[in-house]
Every structure is written in structure tokens, then in C-alpha cells.
Amino acid sequence: MSWASARTFRHGVHPGDFKELTRNLPVERVAFPDVLTLPLSQHLGAPSVPVVSPGDCVRRGQLIADSGGYVSSRLHAPCSGTVRSVGPAHHASGKLVDAITIDRDRASAQKLQAMRPGDWRTQSREEIVAQVAAGGFVGLGGAAFPTHVKLTPPEGKHARFFIVNAAECEPYLNSDYRILLERTDAVIEGIKVLLKALGSEKAFVGTEDNKADAATLLRERLPPDLPVEVLVFETKYPQGAEKMLIDAVLHREVPAGRLPIDAHVVVNNVGTVAGIGNMYLRGEPLIERVVTVTGPGIRDPRNLLVPVGTSLQHVIDHCGGIHPETRQILFGGPMMGQAQRFLDVPVMKGTSGILFLTDQEVVERQEYACIKCLRCVDACPVYLNPSRLGALAKSRLYEDMLDHHIMNCMECASCSFVCPSNIPLVQRFRVAKGLLKEQAARERAREVAT
């Protein structure tokens, strides 16, 4: 193995990392809440389909919802208890979605109903992928794309390289860092499993130089015969985006509108890799995850192991409550996180962090006219012209934005971060993209109808 330092991609921004609040805090387990709510839509693709009904008794680790299609994911009970309901509940997106609500059995020891995934060393690639699907694994970096789909490249395409994404470039968050430090064995086991599942010739583990100690630990623990290279990048945002990571690791560009597999690469978050390793080591499906709870607005920042379905309020109570001046709560980091309206919204598979910001951080700034400084152009990691796109969005010329490749925007918010005129560029782009997608869907429906 070789060691590389200060690799990175071109463009991007350098926000403060603010990771010191929880950087050195070991992961601790949260007590099981009395009620857990599991949305059927907490991954990309079709919602899960319930296989339980109100009144059913379930055990921790039991399947409670099956995949709703190929691009979908299974759900398992995070605790033993009784199904209270299957119906609408609050979602991190702010919408009401169907969910399974479970009342915890307070008398239960919460013993895991373990999976029996078998020995991956004797399994075929197809059998490993089926086990990953059975465990309900999705991308734990935030996107929550079903992992088994990534592990099944289209016919004629092959993942020559496998990249473990441990960049964790969002400020404040430390969940990936703590996984590297505390679950090293599970990470290594997961790499072994996924190398076989993909048939890849080599794996790379990429992290940033503010987590170099975790990279050193992993490097020391890796078996010498395992084809894995640990790389340390410059700390820069959005280094953790798939295309940026591939650029930094392999110096390959994924063409616009294409996927990493088109560059012969598959990328998975380190939490997902550790979870798959843990499934083979201990038989545990994806029923809990590491979450960084941090920010100036929470009294006792921590890194927590949280059962999926735990309410935001339960997490707040565990961390001593919030300060009176807390103004905003985000699921995720400050750059791409989702603001929350309700305290009963549950932690989901893709919830990597919960960030509490106060009046001091959430400041309403007056918007001024664009001064054509082009800082946004220098910052954009996918080489768009946010200044031009922002002007079109403000004038609601959404179709004209297609000619300027708006659909390639990854909504990383780098442009908004550097804008001296305080123009809410990424917010306008999200609205524009949503409207354009709706319009495209209506046109497809009309074509089908005719």
C-alpha cells in the first residue's frame, strides 16, 4: 500500500469544520425509546411495503417491510414490541408519509433476532448481493440509495475499483470518523465482502487530513494481502461527493449525466461498509446507526448509536435539551442538511447528524444584486455558472436553465457559501429542478396516455 497526502479535486470551498465539539467523544448507545416510527420512504426509490399489521408482536431485527421494487429497501424492527399503527407520520422532508409505529416492549431484553447471512467466502457474488438486500442496507452518507442496486452493475459494465467514502466533508459531523476509529474490524470485513461482491481488483479508502489519525489506524490494521490503499485528501468541501472523490482518487471524470460505474467505479459510505461487515460478523441488519448530535444549540453534544425510528425529541432529551437561543435544527450538516419543523420526526437510515444552530449562526442577511465577481463559478465543483443560473431562476426562466445544465447541479451549496451578495442560489436551484422534474413527469405521462 502507498500513502498519498493532500489529494483533492478542483474548485470547492473551505468552510470551518467545527468538528472539535464531538471529535474526541466515543460513540454511546441511546436507550430505546418507548415509541419508534419507521417511515416506509427513507431511501431513494419505491417505498417499502409493510408485512406487519397493527397489533402484531415483533422482535428486534425482524423484517417488518419488504422492498417495494428493485430500487427499494427492506425495513427491520429496531426493537421488540407491538405494532401500534401503519399510517401517516412526519418525515424529515416535512411531508406526511406512511410509516410503521412500534410500541416498545418494556419487559423485553431486546435480544437481536439475528440474521444468518452465512460465510461470504463460500458465497457467490449474487448470494452476497442478496444478503445485502435482505439486510436493508442503503447509503449512510445521506443519499440512502439502496446498496444492493449499486452492487449490481448493468450488463456489460464492471466495477474495476471500489472506493470507501470516509471523507465526511460536512462541517460539525464526526460519525464516519468515529466509525473508522471504533469499528475498524467491521470496516475491514465489509471491504473484503464488497470486493468479492463487485469482483473489483482494488479498493481505496478516502478520508480528509483532519482525520489522518483514523486513516493511520486503519492502515495499520489492514491485512497486508488485502488490495486496499488508504488515501488522505485535503480537507475541502464537497470532497465527499462521489464524483469529487473519484476525481481525487483516480483522476477520472464521470461525464455529466453518467454514473460512477461508467468510470468503472462503485463508491460506498464507510458506515454502509461497516454495517455490511457487522451483518456478516454478528447477523445484524440495518436497524441502528451512528449519529453526531452537535452544534451550539444542544447542551451536551455527543456521538450516539441510535435505533432507526427514534424521535428527534428523544435524542434531544438524551443530550440534555436545547439552549433557549436555538433557532434551527438540521438533519445533516450545515451545507446540505434539511431543516426540521417537528420534534417527533424520526431518525432515519440516512441521518448522519443532527445539528442545532442558534441565533448567532442563523443570521438573516440582506440580499444584494449580483456583482458578477464569479466566486460562485470558481467554487462550483461541477463547473456550472451559478451566477447565470441564479439570474434565470430569479426570472423564472426555468426551461432556459436546462441549456445551462442545471440538472447537473448537485446542490452542494458551495455557490451560496461564497456569494458576497447573499443570493440564495442553491435554494433557487432546488425549486427550479423540482419544477422541471414535475414538468418532465407530466410530459412522460401524456406520452404514455397517447
C-alpha positions as CSV (number, residue, x, y, z in Angstrom):
1,M,0.0,0.0,0.0
2,S,1.1,3.6,-0.6
3,W,0.2,6.7,1.2
4,A,-0.9,9.8,-0.6
5,S,-1.5,13.2,1.0
6,A,-3.3,16.4,0.1
7,R,-5.0,15.0,-3.0
8,T,-8.2,16.7,-3.9
9,F,-10.5,17.8,-6.7
10,R,-10.6,21.2,-8.4
11,H,-12.8,24.0,-7.1
12,G,-14.8,23.7,-3.9
13,V,-14.8,25.7,-0.7
14,H,-13.2,25.7,2.7
15,P,-15.8,26.2,5.5
16,G,-14.7,25.9,9.1
17,D,-15.0,22.2,10.2
18,F,-16.3,22.8,13.8
19,K,-15.7,19.1,14.5
20,E,-14.0,19.7,17.8
21,L,-17.3,19.7,19.6
22,T,-17.6,15.9,19.2
23,R,-14.4,14.8,17.6
24,N,-13.0,13.0,20.7
25,L,-16.3,11.7,22.1
26,P,-16.7,7.9,21.8
27,V,-20.0,6.6,20.4
28,E,-22.5,5.8,23.1
29,R,-25.8,3.9,22.8
30,V,-29.1,5.7,23.3
31,A,-31.7,4.0,25.4
32,F,-34.5,2.5,23.5
33,P,-37.4,5.0,23.3
34,D,-41.0,3.9,24.2
35,V,-42.2,4.5,20.6
36,L,-40.4,4.2,17.3
37,T,-41.7,5.4,14.0
38,L,-40.2,4.0,10.8
39,P,-41.2,5.8,7.5
40,L,-41.6,3.5,4.6
41,S,-39.9,6.1,2.5
42,Q,-36.4,6.6,4.0
43,H,-34.4,5.6,1.0
44,L,-34.3,6.5,-2.7
45,G,-36.7,4.6,-4.8
46,A,-40.1,2.9,-4.2
47,P,-41.4,2.9,-0.6
48,S,-41.1,-0.3,1.4
49,V,-44.2,-2.5,1.7
50,P,-45.4,-3.4,5.2
51,V,-45.5,-7.1,6.1
52,V,-47.0,-6.5,9.6
53,S,-50.3,-5.1,10.8
54,P,-51.4,-3.2,13.9
55,G,-51.4,-5.5,16.9
56,D,-48.6,-7.7,15.6
57,C,-45.8,-8.5,18.0
58,V,-42.3,-8.1,16.5
59,R,-38.8,-8.9,17.7
60,R,-35.7,-6.7,17.3
61,G,-34.2,-7.4,13.9
62,Q,-37.4,-8.9,12.4
63,L,-38.5,-8.0,8.9
64,I,-41.4,-5.5,9.0
65,A,-41.5,-4.2,5.5
66,D,-40.3,-5.7,2.2
67,S,-38.8,-3.9,-0.8
68,G,-41.4,-2.1,-2.9
69,G,-39.4,-2.7,-6.1
70,Y,-35.9,-3.3,-7.3
71,V,-34.8,0.2,-6.3
72,S,-36.2,0.0,-2.8
73,S,-35.1,-1.3,0.7
74,R,-36.3,-3.6,3.4
75,L,-37.1,-2.4,7.0
76,H,-36.5,-4.3,10.2
77,A,-37.8,-3.7,13.7
78,P,-35.2,-1.7,15.7
79,C,-36.7,-3.0,18.9
80,S,-39.1,-5.7,20.2
81,G,-42.6,-4.6,20.8
82,T,-46.1,-4.3,19.3
83,V,-47.1,-2.6,16.1
84,R,-49.3,0.3,17.0
85,S,-50.2,1.5,13.6
86,V,-49.3,1.7,9.9
87,G,-50.2,5.1,8.7
88,P,-49.2,8.8,8.2
89,A,-46.3,10.2,10.2
90,H,-43.9,13.1,10.0
91,H,-40.9,12.7,7.7
92,A,-37.6,14.6,7.7
93,S,-38.6,16.1,4.4
94,G,-41.5,17.9,6.1
95,K,-44.1,15.7,4.4
96,L,-46.5,13.2,5.9
97,V,-45.6,9.7,4.7
98,D,-46.8,6.2,5.6
99,A,-44.9,4.7,8.5
100,I,-44.9,1.7,10.9
101,T,-45.1,2.8,14.5
102,I,-43.9,0.3,17.2
103,D,-44.6,0.5,20.9
104,R,-41.5,-0.9,22.7
105,D,-42.0,-4.0,24.9
106,R,-40.6,-2.6,28.2
107,A,-40.2,-6.1,29.6
108,S,-38.1,-7.3,26.7
109,A,-34.4,-7.8,26.9
110,Q,-34.2,-6.6,23.3
111,K,-32.2,-9.6,22.2
112,L,-31.5,-9.4,18.5
113,Q,-33.3,-11.8,16.2
114,A,-30.0,-12.3,14.2
115,M,-29.8,-12.9,10.5
116,R,-28.0,-15.9,9.2
117,P,-26.1,-14.4,6.3
118,G,-23.7,-17.4,6.0
119,D,-20.0,-17.3,5.1
120,W,-19.3,-14.7,2.4
121,R,-16.1,-16.6,1.5
122,T,-18.1,-19.5,0.1
123,Q,-20.9,-17.4,-1.4
124,S,-21.3,-16.3,-5.0
125,R,-21.4,-12.6,-5.8
126,E,-25.1,-12.9,-6.4
127,E,-25.6,-14.5,-3.0
128,I,-23.7,-11.7,-1.2
129,V,-25.8,-9.1,-3.0
130,A,-29.0,-10.9,-2.0
131,Q,-27.8,-10.8,1.7
132,V,-27.1,-7.1,1.5
133,A,-30.6,-6.5,0.1
134,A,-32.0,-8.8,2.9
135,G,-30.3,-6.6,5.5
136,G,-31.9,-3.4,4.2
137,F,-28.6,-1.6,3.6
138,V,-28.6,1.8,2.0
139,G,-26.0,4.6,1.6
140,L,-25.5,6.0,5.1
141,G,-23.8,9.2,4.0
142,G,-27.2,10.9,3.5
143,A,-28.4,9.9,0.0
144,A,-29.8,6.5,1.2
145,F,-29.5,4.8,-2.2
146,P,-30.2,1.0,-1.9
147,T,-26.8,-0.7,-1.7
148,H,-27.7,-3.9,-3.5
149,V,-28.5,-1.9,-6.6
150,K,-25.0,-0.3,-6.6
151,L,-23.6,-3.8,-6.2
152,T,-25.4,-5.0,-9.4
153,P,-23.8,-3.0,-12.3
154,P,-25.7,-3.1,-15.6
155,E,-24.8,-5.8,-18.1
156,G,-21.5,-5.0,-19.8
157,K,-20.2,-2.8,-17.0
158,H,-17.7,-3.7,-14.3
159,A,-16.5,-2.0,-11.2
160,R,-12.8,-2.3,-11.5
161,F,-12.3,-0.2,-8.4
162,F,-14.2,0.1,-5.1
163,I,-14.0,3.3,-3.1
164,V,-14.9,3.6,0.6
165,N,-16.1,7.2,1.2
166,A,-14.9,8.3,4.6
167,A,-14.3,12.0,3.6
168,E,-17.1,13.4,5.8
169,C,-16.6,16.8,4.4
170,E,-19.7,18.4,6.0
171,P,-18.7,20.7,9.0
172,Y,-19.6,19.5,12.5
173,L,-20.2,15.8,11.7
174,N,-18.0,13.1,13.1
175,S,-20.0,9.9,12.6
176,D,-17.8,8.4,9.9
177,Y,-14.6,9.4,11.8
178,R,-15.8,7.6,14.9
179,I,-16.7,4.5,12.8
180,L,-13.2,4.4,11.4
181,L,-11.8,4.6,14.9
182,E,-14.2,2.3,16.8
183,R,-15.4,-0.2,14.2
184,T,-12.2,-0.8,12.3
185,D,-12.7,-4.6,12.2
186,A,-16.2,-4.2,10.8
187,V,-14.9,-1.8,8.1
188,I,-12.2,-4.2,7.1
189,E,-14.7,-7.1,7.0
190,G,-17.1,-5.0,4.9
191,I,-14.3,-4.2,2.4
192,K,-13.5,-7.8,2.0
193,V,-17.2,-8.7,1.4
194,L,-17.7,-5.9,-1.1
195,L,-14.5,-6.6,-3.0
196,K,-15.8,-10.1,-3.7
197,A,-19.4,-8.9,-4.4
198,L,-18.1,-6.5,-7.0
199,G,-15.2,-8.5,-8.4
200,S,-13.1,-5.4,-8.0
201,E,-9.3,-5.6,-8.3
202,K,-8.6,-2.9,-5.7
203,A,-10.3,-0.8,-3.0
204,F,-9.4,2.7,-1.9
205,V,-10.4,4.2,1.4
206,G,-10.5,8.0,1.2
207,T,-10.7,10.4,4.1
208,E,-9.5,14.0,4.8
209,D,-6.4,15.2,6.5
210,N,-8.4,16.3,9.6
211,K,-9.0,12.6,10.2
212,A,-5.5,11.4,9.4
213,D,-5.2,9.5,12.7
214,A,-8.2,7.3,11.8
215,A,-6.5,6.7,8.4
216,T,-3.3,5.7,10.1
217,L,-5.2,3.3,12.4
218,L,-7.0,1.6,9.5
219,R,-3.7,1.4,7.5
220,E,-2.0,-0.4,10.4
221,R,-4.9,-2.9,10.8
222,L,-5.4,-3.8,7.2
223,P,-4.1,-7.3,6.3
224,P,-1.0,-7.0,4.1
225,D,-2.5,-9.2,1.4
226,L,-5.7,-7.2,1.0
227,P,-5.6,-4.9,-2.1
228,V,-6.6,-1.7,-0.3
229,E,-5.0,1.7,-0.4
230,V,-5.7,4.4,2.2
231,L,-5.7,7.9,0.8
232,V,-5.7,11.2,2.7
233,F,-7.2,14.3,1.0
234,E,-7.0,17.9,1.6
235,T,-9.9,19.0,3.9
236,K,-12.2,20.7,1.4
237,Y,-15.9,20.7,0.7
238,P,-17.6,18.8,-1.1
239,Q,-14.8,16.2,-1.1
240,G,-17.3,13.5,-0.1
241,A,-19.4,13.8,-3.2
242,E,-19.0,10.7,-5.4
243,K,-17.7,12.5,-8.5
244,M,-15.3,14.6,-6.5
245,L,-14.0,11.6,-4.7
246,I,-13.4,9.7,-7.9
247,D,-11.6,12.7,-9.3
248,A,-9.3,12.9,-6.2
249,V,-8.6,9.1,-6.1
250,L,-8.3,8.1,-9.7
251,H,-8.1,11.4,-11.6
252,R,-11.1,10.3,-13.6
253,E,-14.0,12.4,-14.6
254,V,-17.5,11.0,-14.5
255,P,-19.3,12.5,-17.5
256,A,-22.4,14.7,-16.9
257,G,-25.5,12.6,-16.7
258,R,-23.5,9.4,-16.1
259,L,-22.8,7.3,-13.1
260,P,-19.6,6.2,-11.3
261,I,-20.0,2.7,-12.8
262,D,-19.4,4.4,-16.2
263,A,-15.9,5.1,-14.9
264,H,-15.6,1.5,-13.7
265,V,-16.1,2.6,-10.0
266,V,-18.5,1.9,-7.2
267,V,-18.5,4.2,-4.1
268,N,-20.0,3.3,-0.7
269,N,-20.0,5.3,2.5
270,V,-17.9,3.9,5.3
271,G,-20.9,3.5,7.6
272,T,-22.6,1.3,5.0
273,V,-19.4,-0.8,4.6
274,A,-19.1,-1.2,8.4
275,G,-22.8,-2.2,8.6
276,I,-22.4,-4.9,6.0
277,G,-19.3,-6.2,7.8
278,N,-21.2,-6.2,11.0
279,M,-24.1,-8.2,9.4
280,Y,-21.6,-10.9,8.5
281,L,-19.9,-10.8,11.8
282,R,-22.9,-10.5,14.1
283,G,-26.0,-11.1,12.0
284,E,-27.4,-7.5,12.5
285,P,-29.5,-5.9,9.7
286,L,-29.6,-2.1,9.4
287,I,-31.6,-1.2,12.5
288,E,-29.4,1.4,14.1
289,R,-26.8,3.9,13.0
290,V,-24.1,6.3,14.4
291,V,-25.4,9.9,14.6
292,T,-23.4,13.0,15.5
293,V,-25.6,15.3,17.7
294,T,-23.8,18.6,17.8
295,G,-23.9,22.4,17.4
296,P,-24.0,25.4,19.7
297,G,-27.7,24.9,20.3
298,I,-27.5,21.5,22.1
299,R,-26.5,21.4,25.7
300,D,-24.5,18.1,25.6
301,P,-23.1,17.3,22.1
302,R,-22.4,13.6,21.6
303,N,-21.8,10.8,19.1
304,L,-24.7,8.4,19.5
305,L,-25.7,4.9,18.3
306,V,-29.4,5.5,17.6
307,P,-32.1,2.9,16.7
308,V,-33.7,3.9,13.4
309,G,-37.1,5.3,14.2
310,T,-36.1,7.2,17.3
311,S,-37.7,10.6,17.6
312,L,-35.7,13.8,17.5
313,Q,-37.2,14.7,20.9
314,H,-35.8,11.5,22.4
315,V,-32.4,12.4,21.1
316,I,-32.7,16.0,22.5
317,D,-33.7,14.7,25.9
318,H,-30.7,12.3,25.9
319,C,-28.4,15.2,25.2
320,G,-29.7,17.4,28.0
321,G,-32.0,19.6,26.0
322,I,-31.5,22.6,23.8
323,H,-30.5,26.2,24.6
324,P,-33.2,28.9,24.6
325,E,-31.5,30.7,21.7
326,T,-31.6,27.6,19.4
327,R,-33.2,28.7,16.2
328,Q,-32.7,25.9,13.7
329,I,-32.4,22.1,13.8
330,L,-30.9,20.3,10.7
331,F,-30.8,16.6,9.8
332,G,-27.3,16.5,8.3
333,G,-24.6,19.2,8.2
334,P,-24.9,23.0,7.6
335,M,-24.2,22.8,3.9
336,M,-26.8,20.3,2.7
337,G,-28.8,19.5,5.8
338,Q,-32.6,19.6,6.0
339,A,-34.3,22.0,8.5
340,Q,-36.8,20.2,10.7
341,R,-40.3,21.5,11.7
342,F,-41.4,18.9,14.1
343,L,-39.7,17.2,17.2
344,D,-41.5,13.9,16.6
345,V,-39.7,13.4,13.3
346,P,-37.7,10.1,13.4
347,V,-34.0,9.4,12.9
348,M,-33.8,7.6,9.6
349,K,-31.2,5.4,7.9
350,G,-29.7,8.4,6.1
351,T,-29.5,10.6,9.2
352,S,-25.7,11.1,9.7
353,G,-26.0,14.0,12.1
354,I,-28.4,16.3,13.9
355,L,-27.2,19.9,14.1
356,F,-28.5,22.6,16.4
357,L,-27.8,26.2,15.4
358,T,-28.5,29.4,17.4
359,D,-29.3,33.0,16.6
360,Q,-25.6,33.6,16.2
361,E,-25.2,31.1,13.4
362,V,-28.6,31.6,11.7
363,V,-28.5,35.2,10.7
364,E,-30.8,36.7,8.1
365,R,-28.7,38.6,5.6
366,Q,-30.0,41.1,3.1
367,E,-29.8,40.0,-0.5
368,Y,-28.0,42.3,-2.9
369,A,-27.6,42.4,-6.6
370,C,-25.1,40.1,-8.2
371,I,-21.8,41.9,-8.7
372,K,-20.5,39.4,-11.3
373,C,-17.5,38.5,-9.2
374,L,-17.7,34.9,-10.4
375,R,-16.7,33.5,-7.0
376,C,-19.5,31.0,-7.4
377,V,-18.0,29.9,-10.7
378,D,-14.7,29.3,-9.1
379,A,-16.4,27.4,-6.3
380,C,-18.7,25.1,-8.3
381,P,-17.2,21.6,-8.3
382,V,-19.1,20.6,-11.5
383,Y,-18.2,23.7,-13.5
384,L,-21.5,25.4,-13.8
385,N,-22.2,29.1,-13.9
386,P,-24.3,29.7,-10.8
387,S,-24.4,33.4,-11.4
388,R,-26.1,32.9,-14.8
389,L,-28.4,30.2,-13.4
390,G,-29.3,32.3,-10.5
391,A,-30.4,35.2,-12.8
392,L,-32.5,32.8,-14.9
393,A,-34.1,31.2,-11.7
394,K,-35.0,34.7,-10.3
395,S,-36.7,35.5,-13.6
396,R,-38.4,32.0,-13.6
397,L,-36.9,31.1,-16.9
398,Y,-36.6,27.5,-15.8
399,E,-36.5,25.9,-19.2
400,D,-33.7,28.2,-20.2
401,M,-31.8,26.8,-17.2
402,L,-31.7,23.4,-18.9
403,D,-29.4,24.9,-21.6
404,H,-27.0,25.8,-18.8
405,H,-27.1,22.3,-17.4
406,I,-29.0,22.9,-14.2
407,M,-29.8,19.2,-13.8
408,N,-26.0,18.6,-13.3
409,C,-26.2,20.7,-10.1
410,M,-25.6,18.6,-7.0
411,E,-27.0,21.2,-4.7
412,C,-23.8,21.3,-2.6
413,A,-24.4,25.0,-1.7
414,S,-20.8,26.0,-2.4
415,C,-22.1,28.8,-4.6
416,S,-24.3,30.2,-1.8
417,F,-21.5,29.9,0.7
418,V,-19.1,32.1,-1.3
419,C,-21.6,34.7,-2.6
420,P,-20.8,38.1,-1.2
421,S,-24.3,39.4,-2.2
422,N,-26.1,36.7,-0.1
423,I,-28.0,35.4,-3.0
424,P,-29.8,32.2,-2.1
425,L,-28.6,30.4,-5.2
426,V,-28.9,26.7,-4.1
427,Q,-32.4,27.3,-2.8
428,R,-33.5,28.7,-6.1
429,F,-31.8,25.9,-8.0
430,R,-33.7,23.3,-5.8
431,V,-37.0,24.9,-6.7
432,A,-36.1,25.1,-10.4
433,K,-35.0,21.5,-10.5
434,G,-38.2,20.3,-8.7
435,L,-40.4,22.2,-11.1
436,L,-38.5,20.9,-14.2
437,K,-38.8,17.3,-12.9
438,E,-42.5,17.7,-12.4
439,Q,-42.9,19.1,-15.9
440,A,-40.9,16.2,-17.4
441,A,-43.0,13.7,-15.4
442,R,-46.2,15.3,-16.8
443,E,-44.9,15.1,-20.3
444,R,-44.0,11.5,-20.0
445,A,-47.5,10.7,-18.6
446,R,-49.1,12.5,-21.6
447,E,-46.9,10.4,-24.0
448,V,-47.9,7.2,-22.3
449,A,-51.6,8.2,-22.4
450,T,-51.4,8.9,-26.1
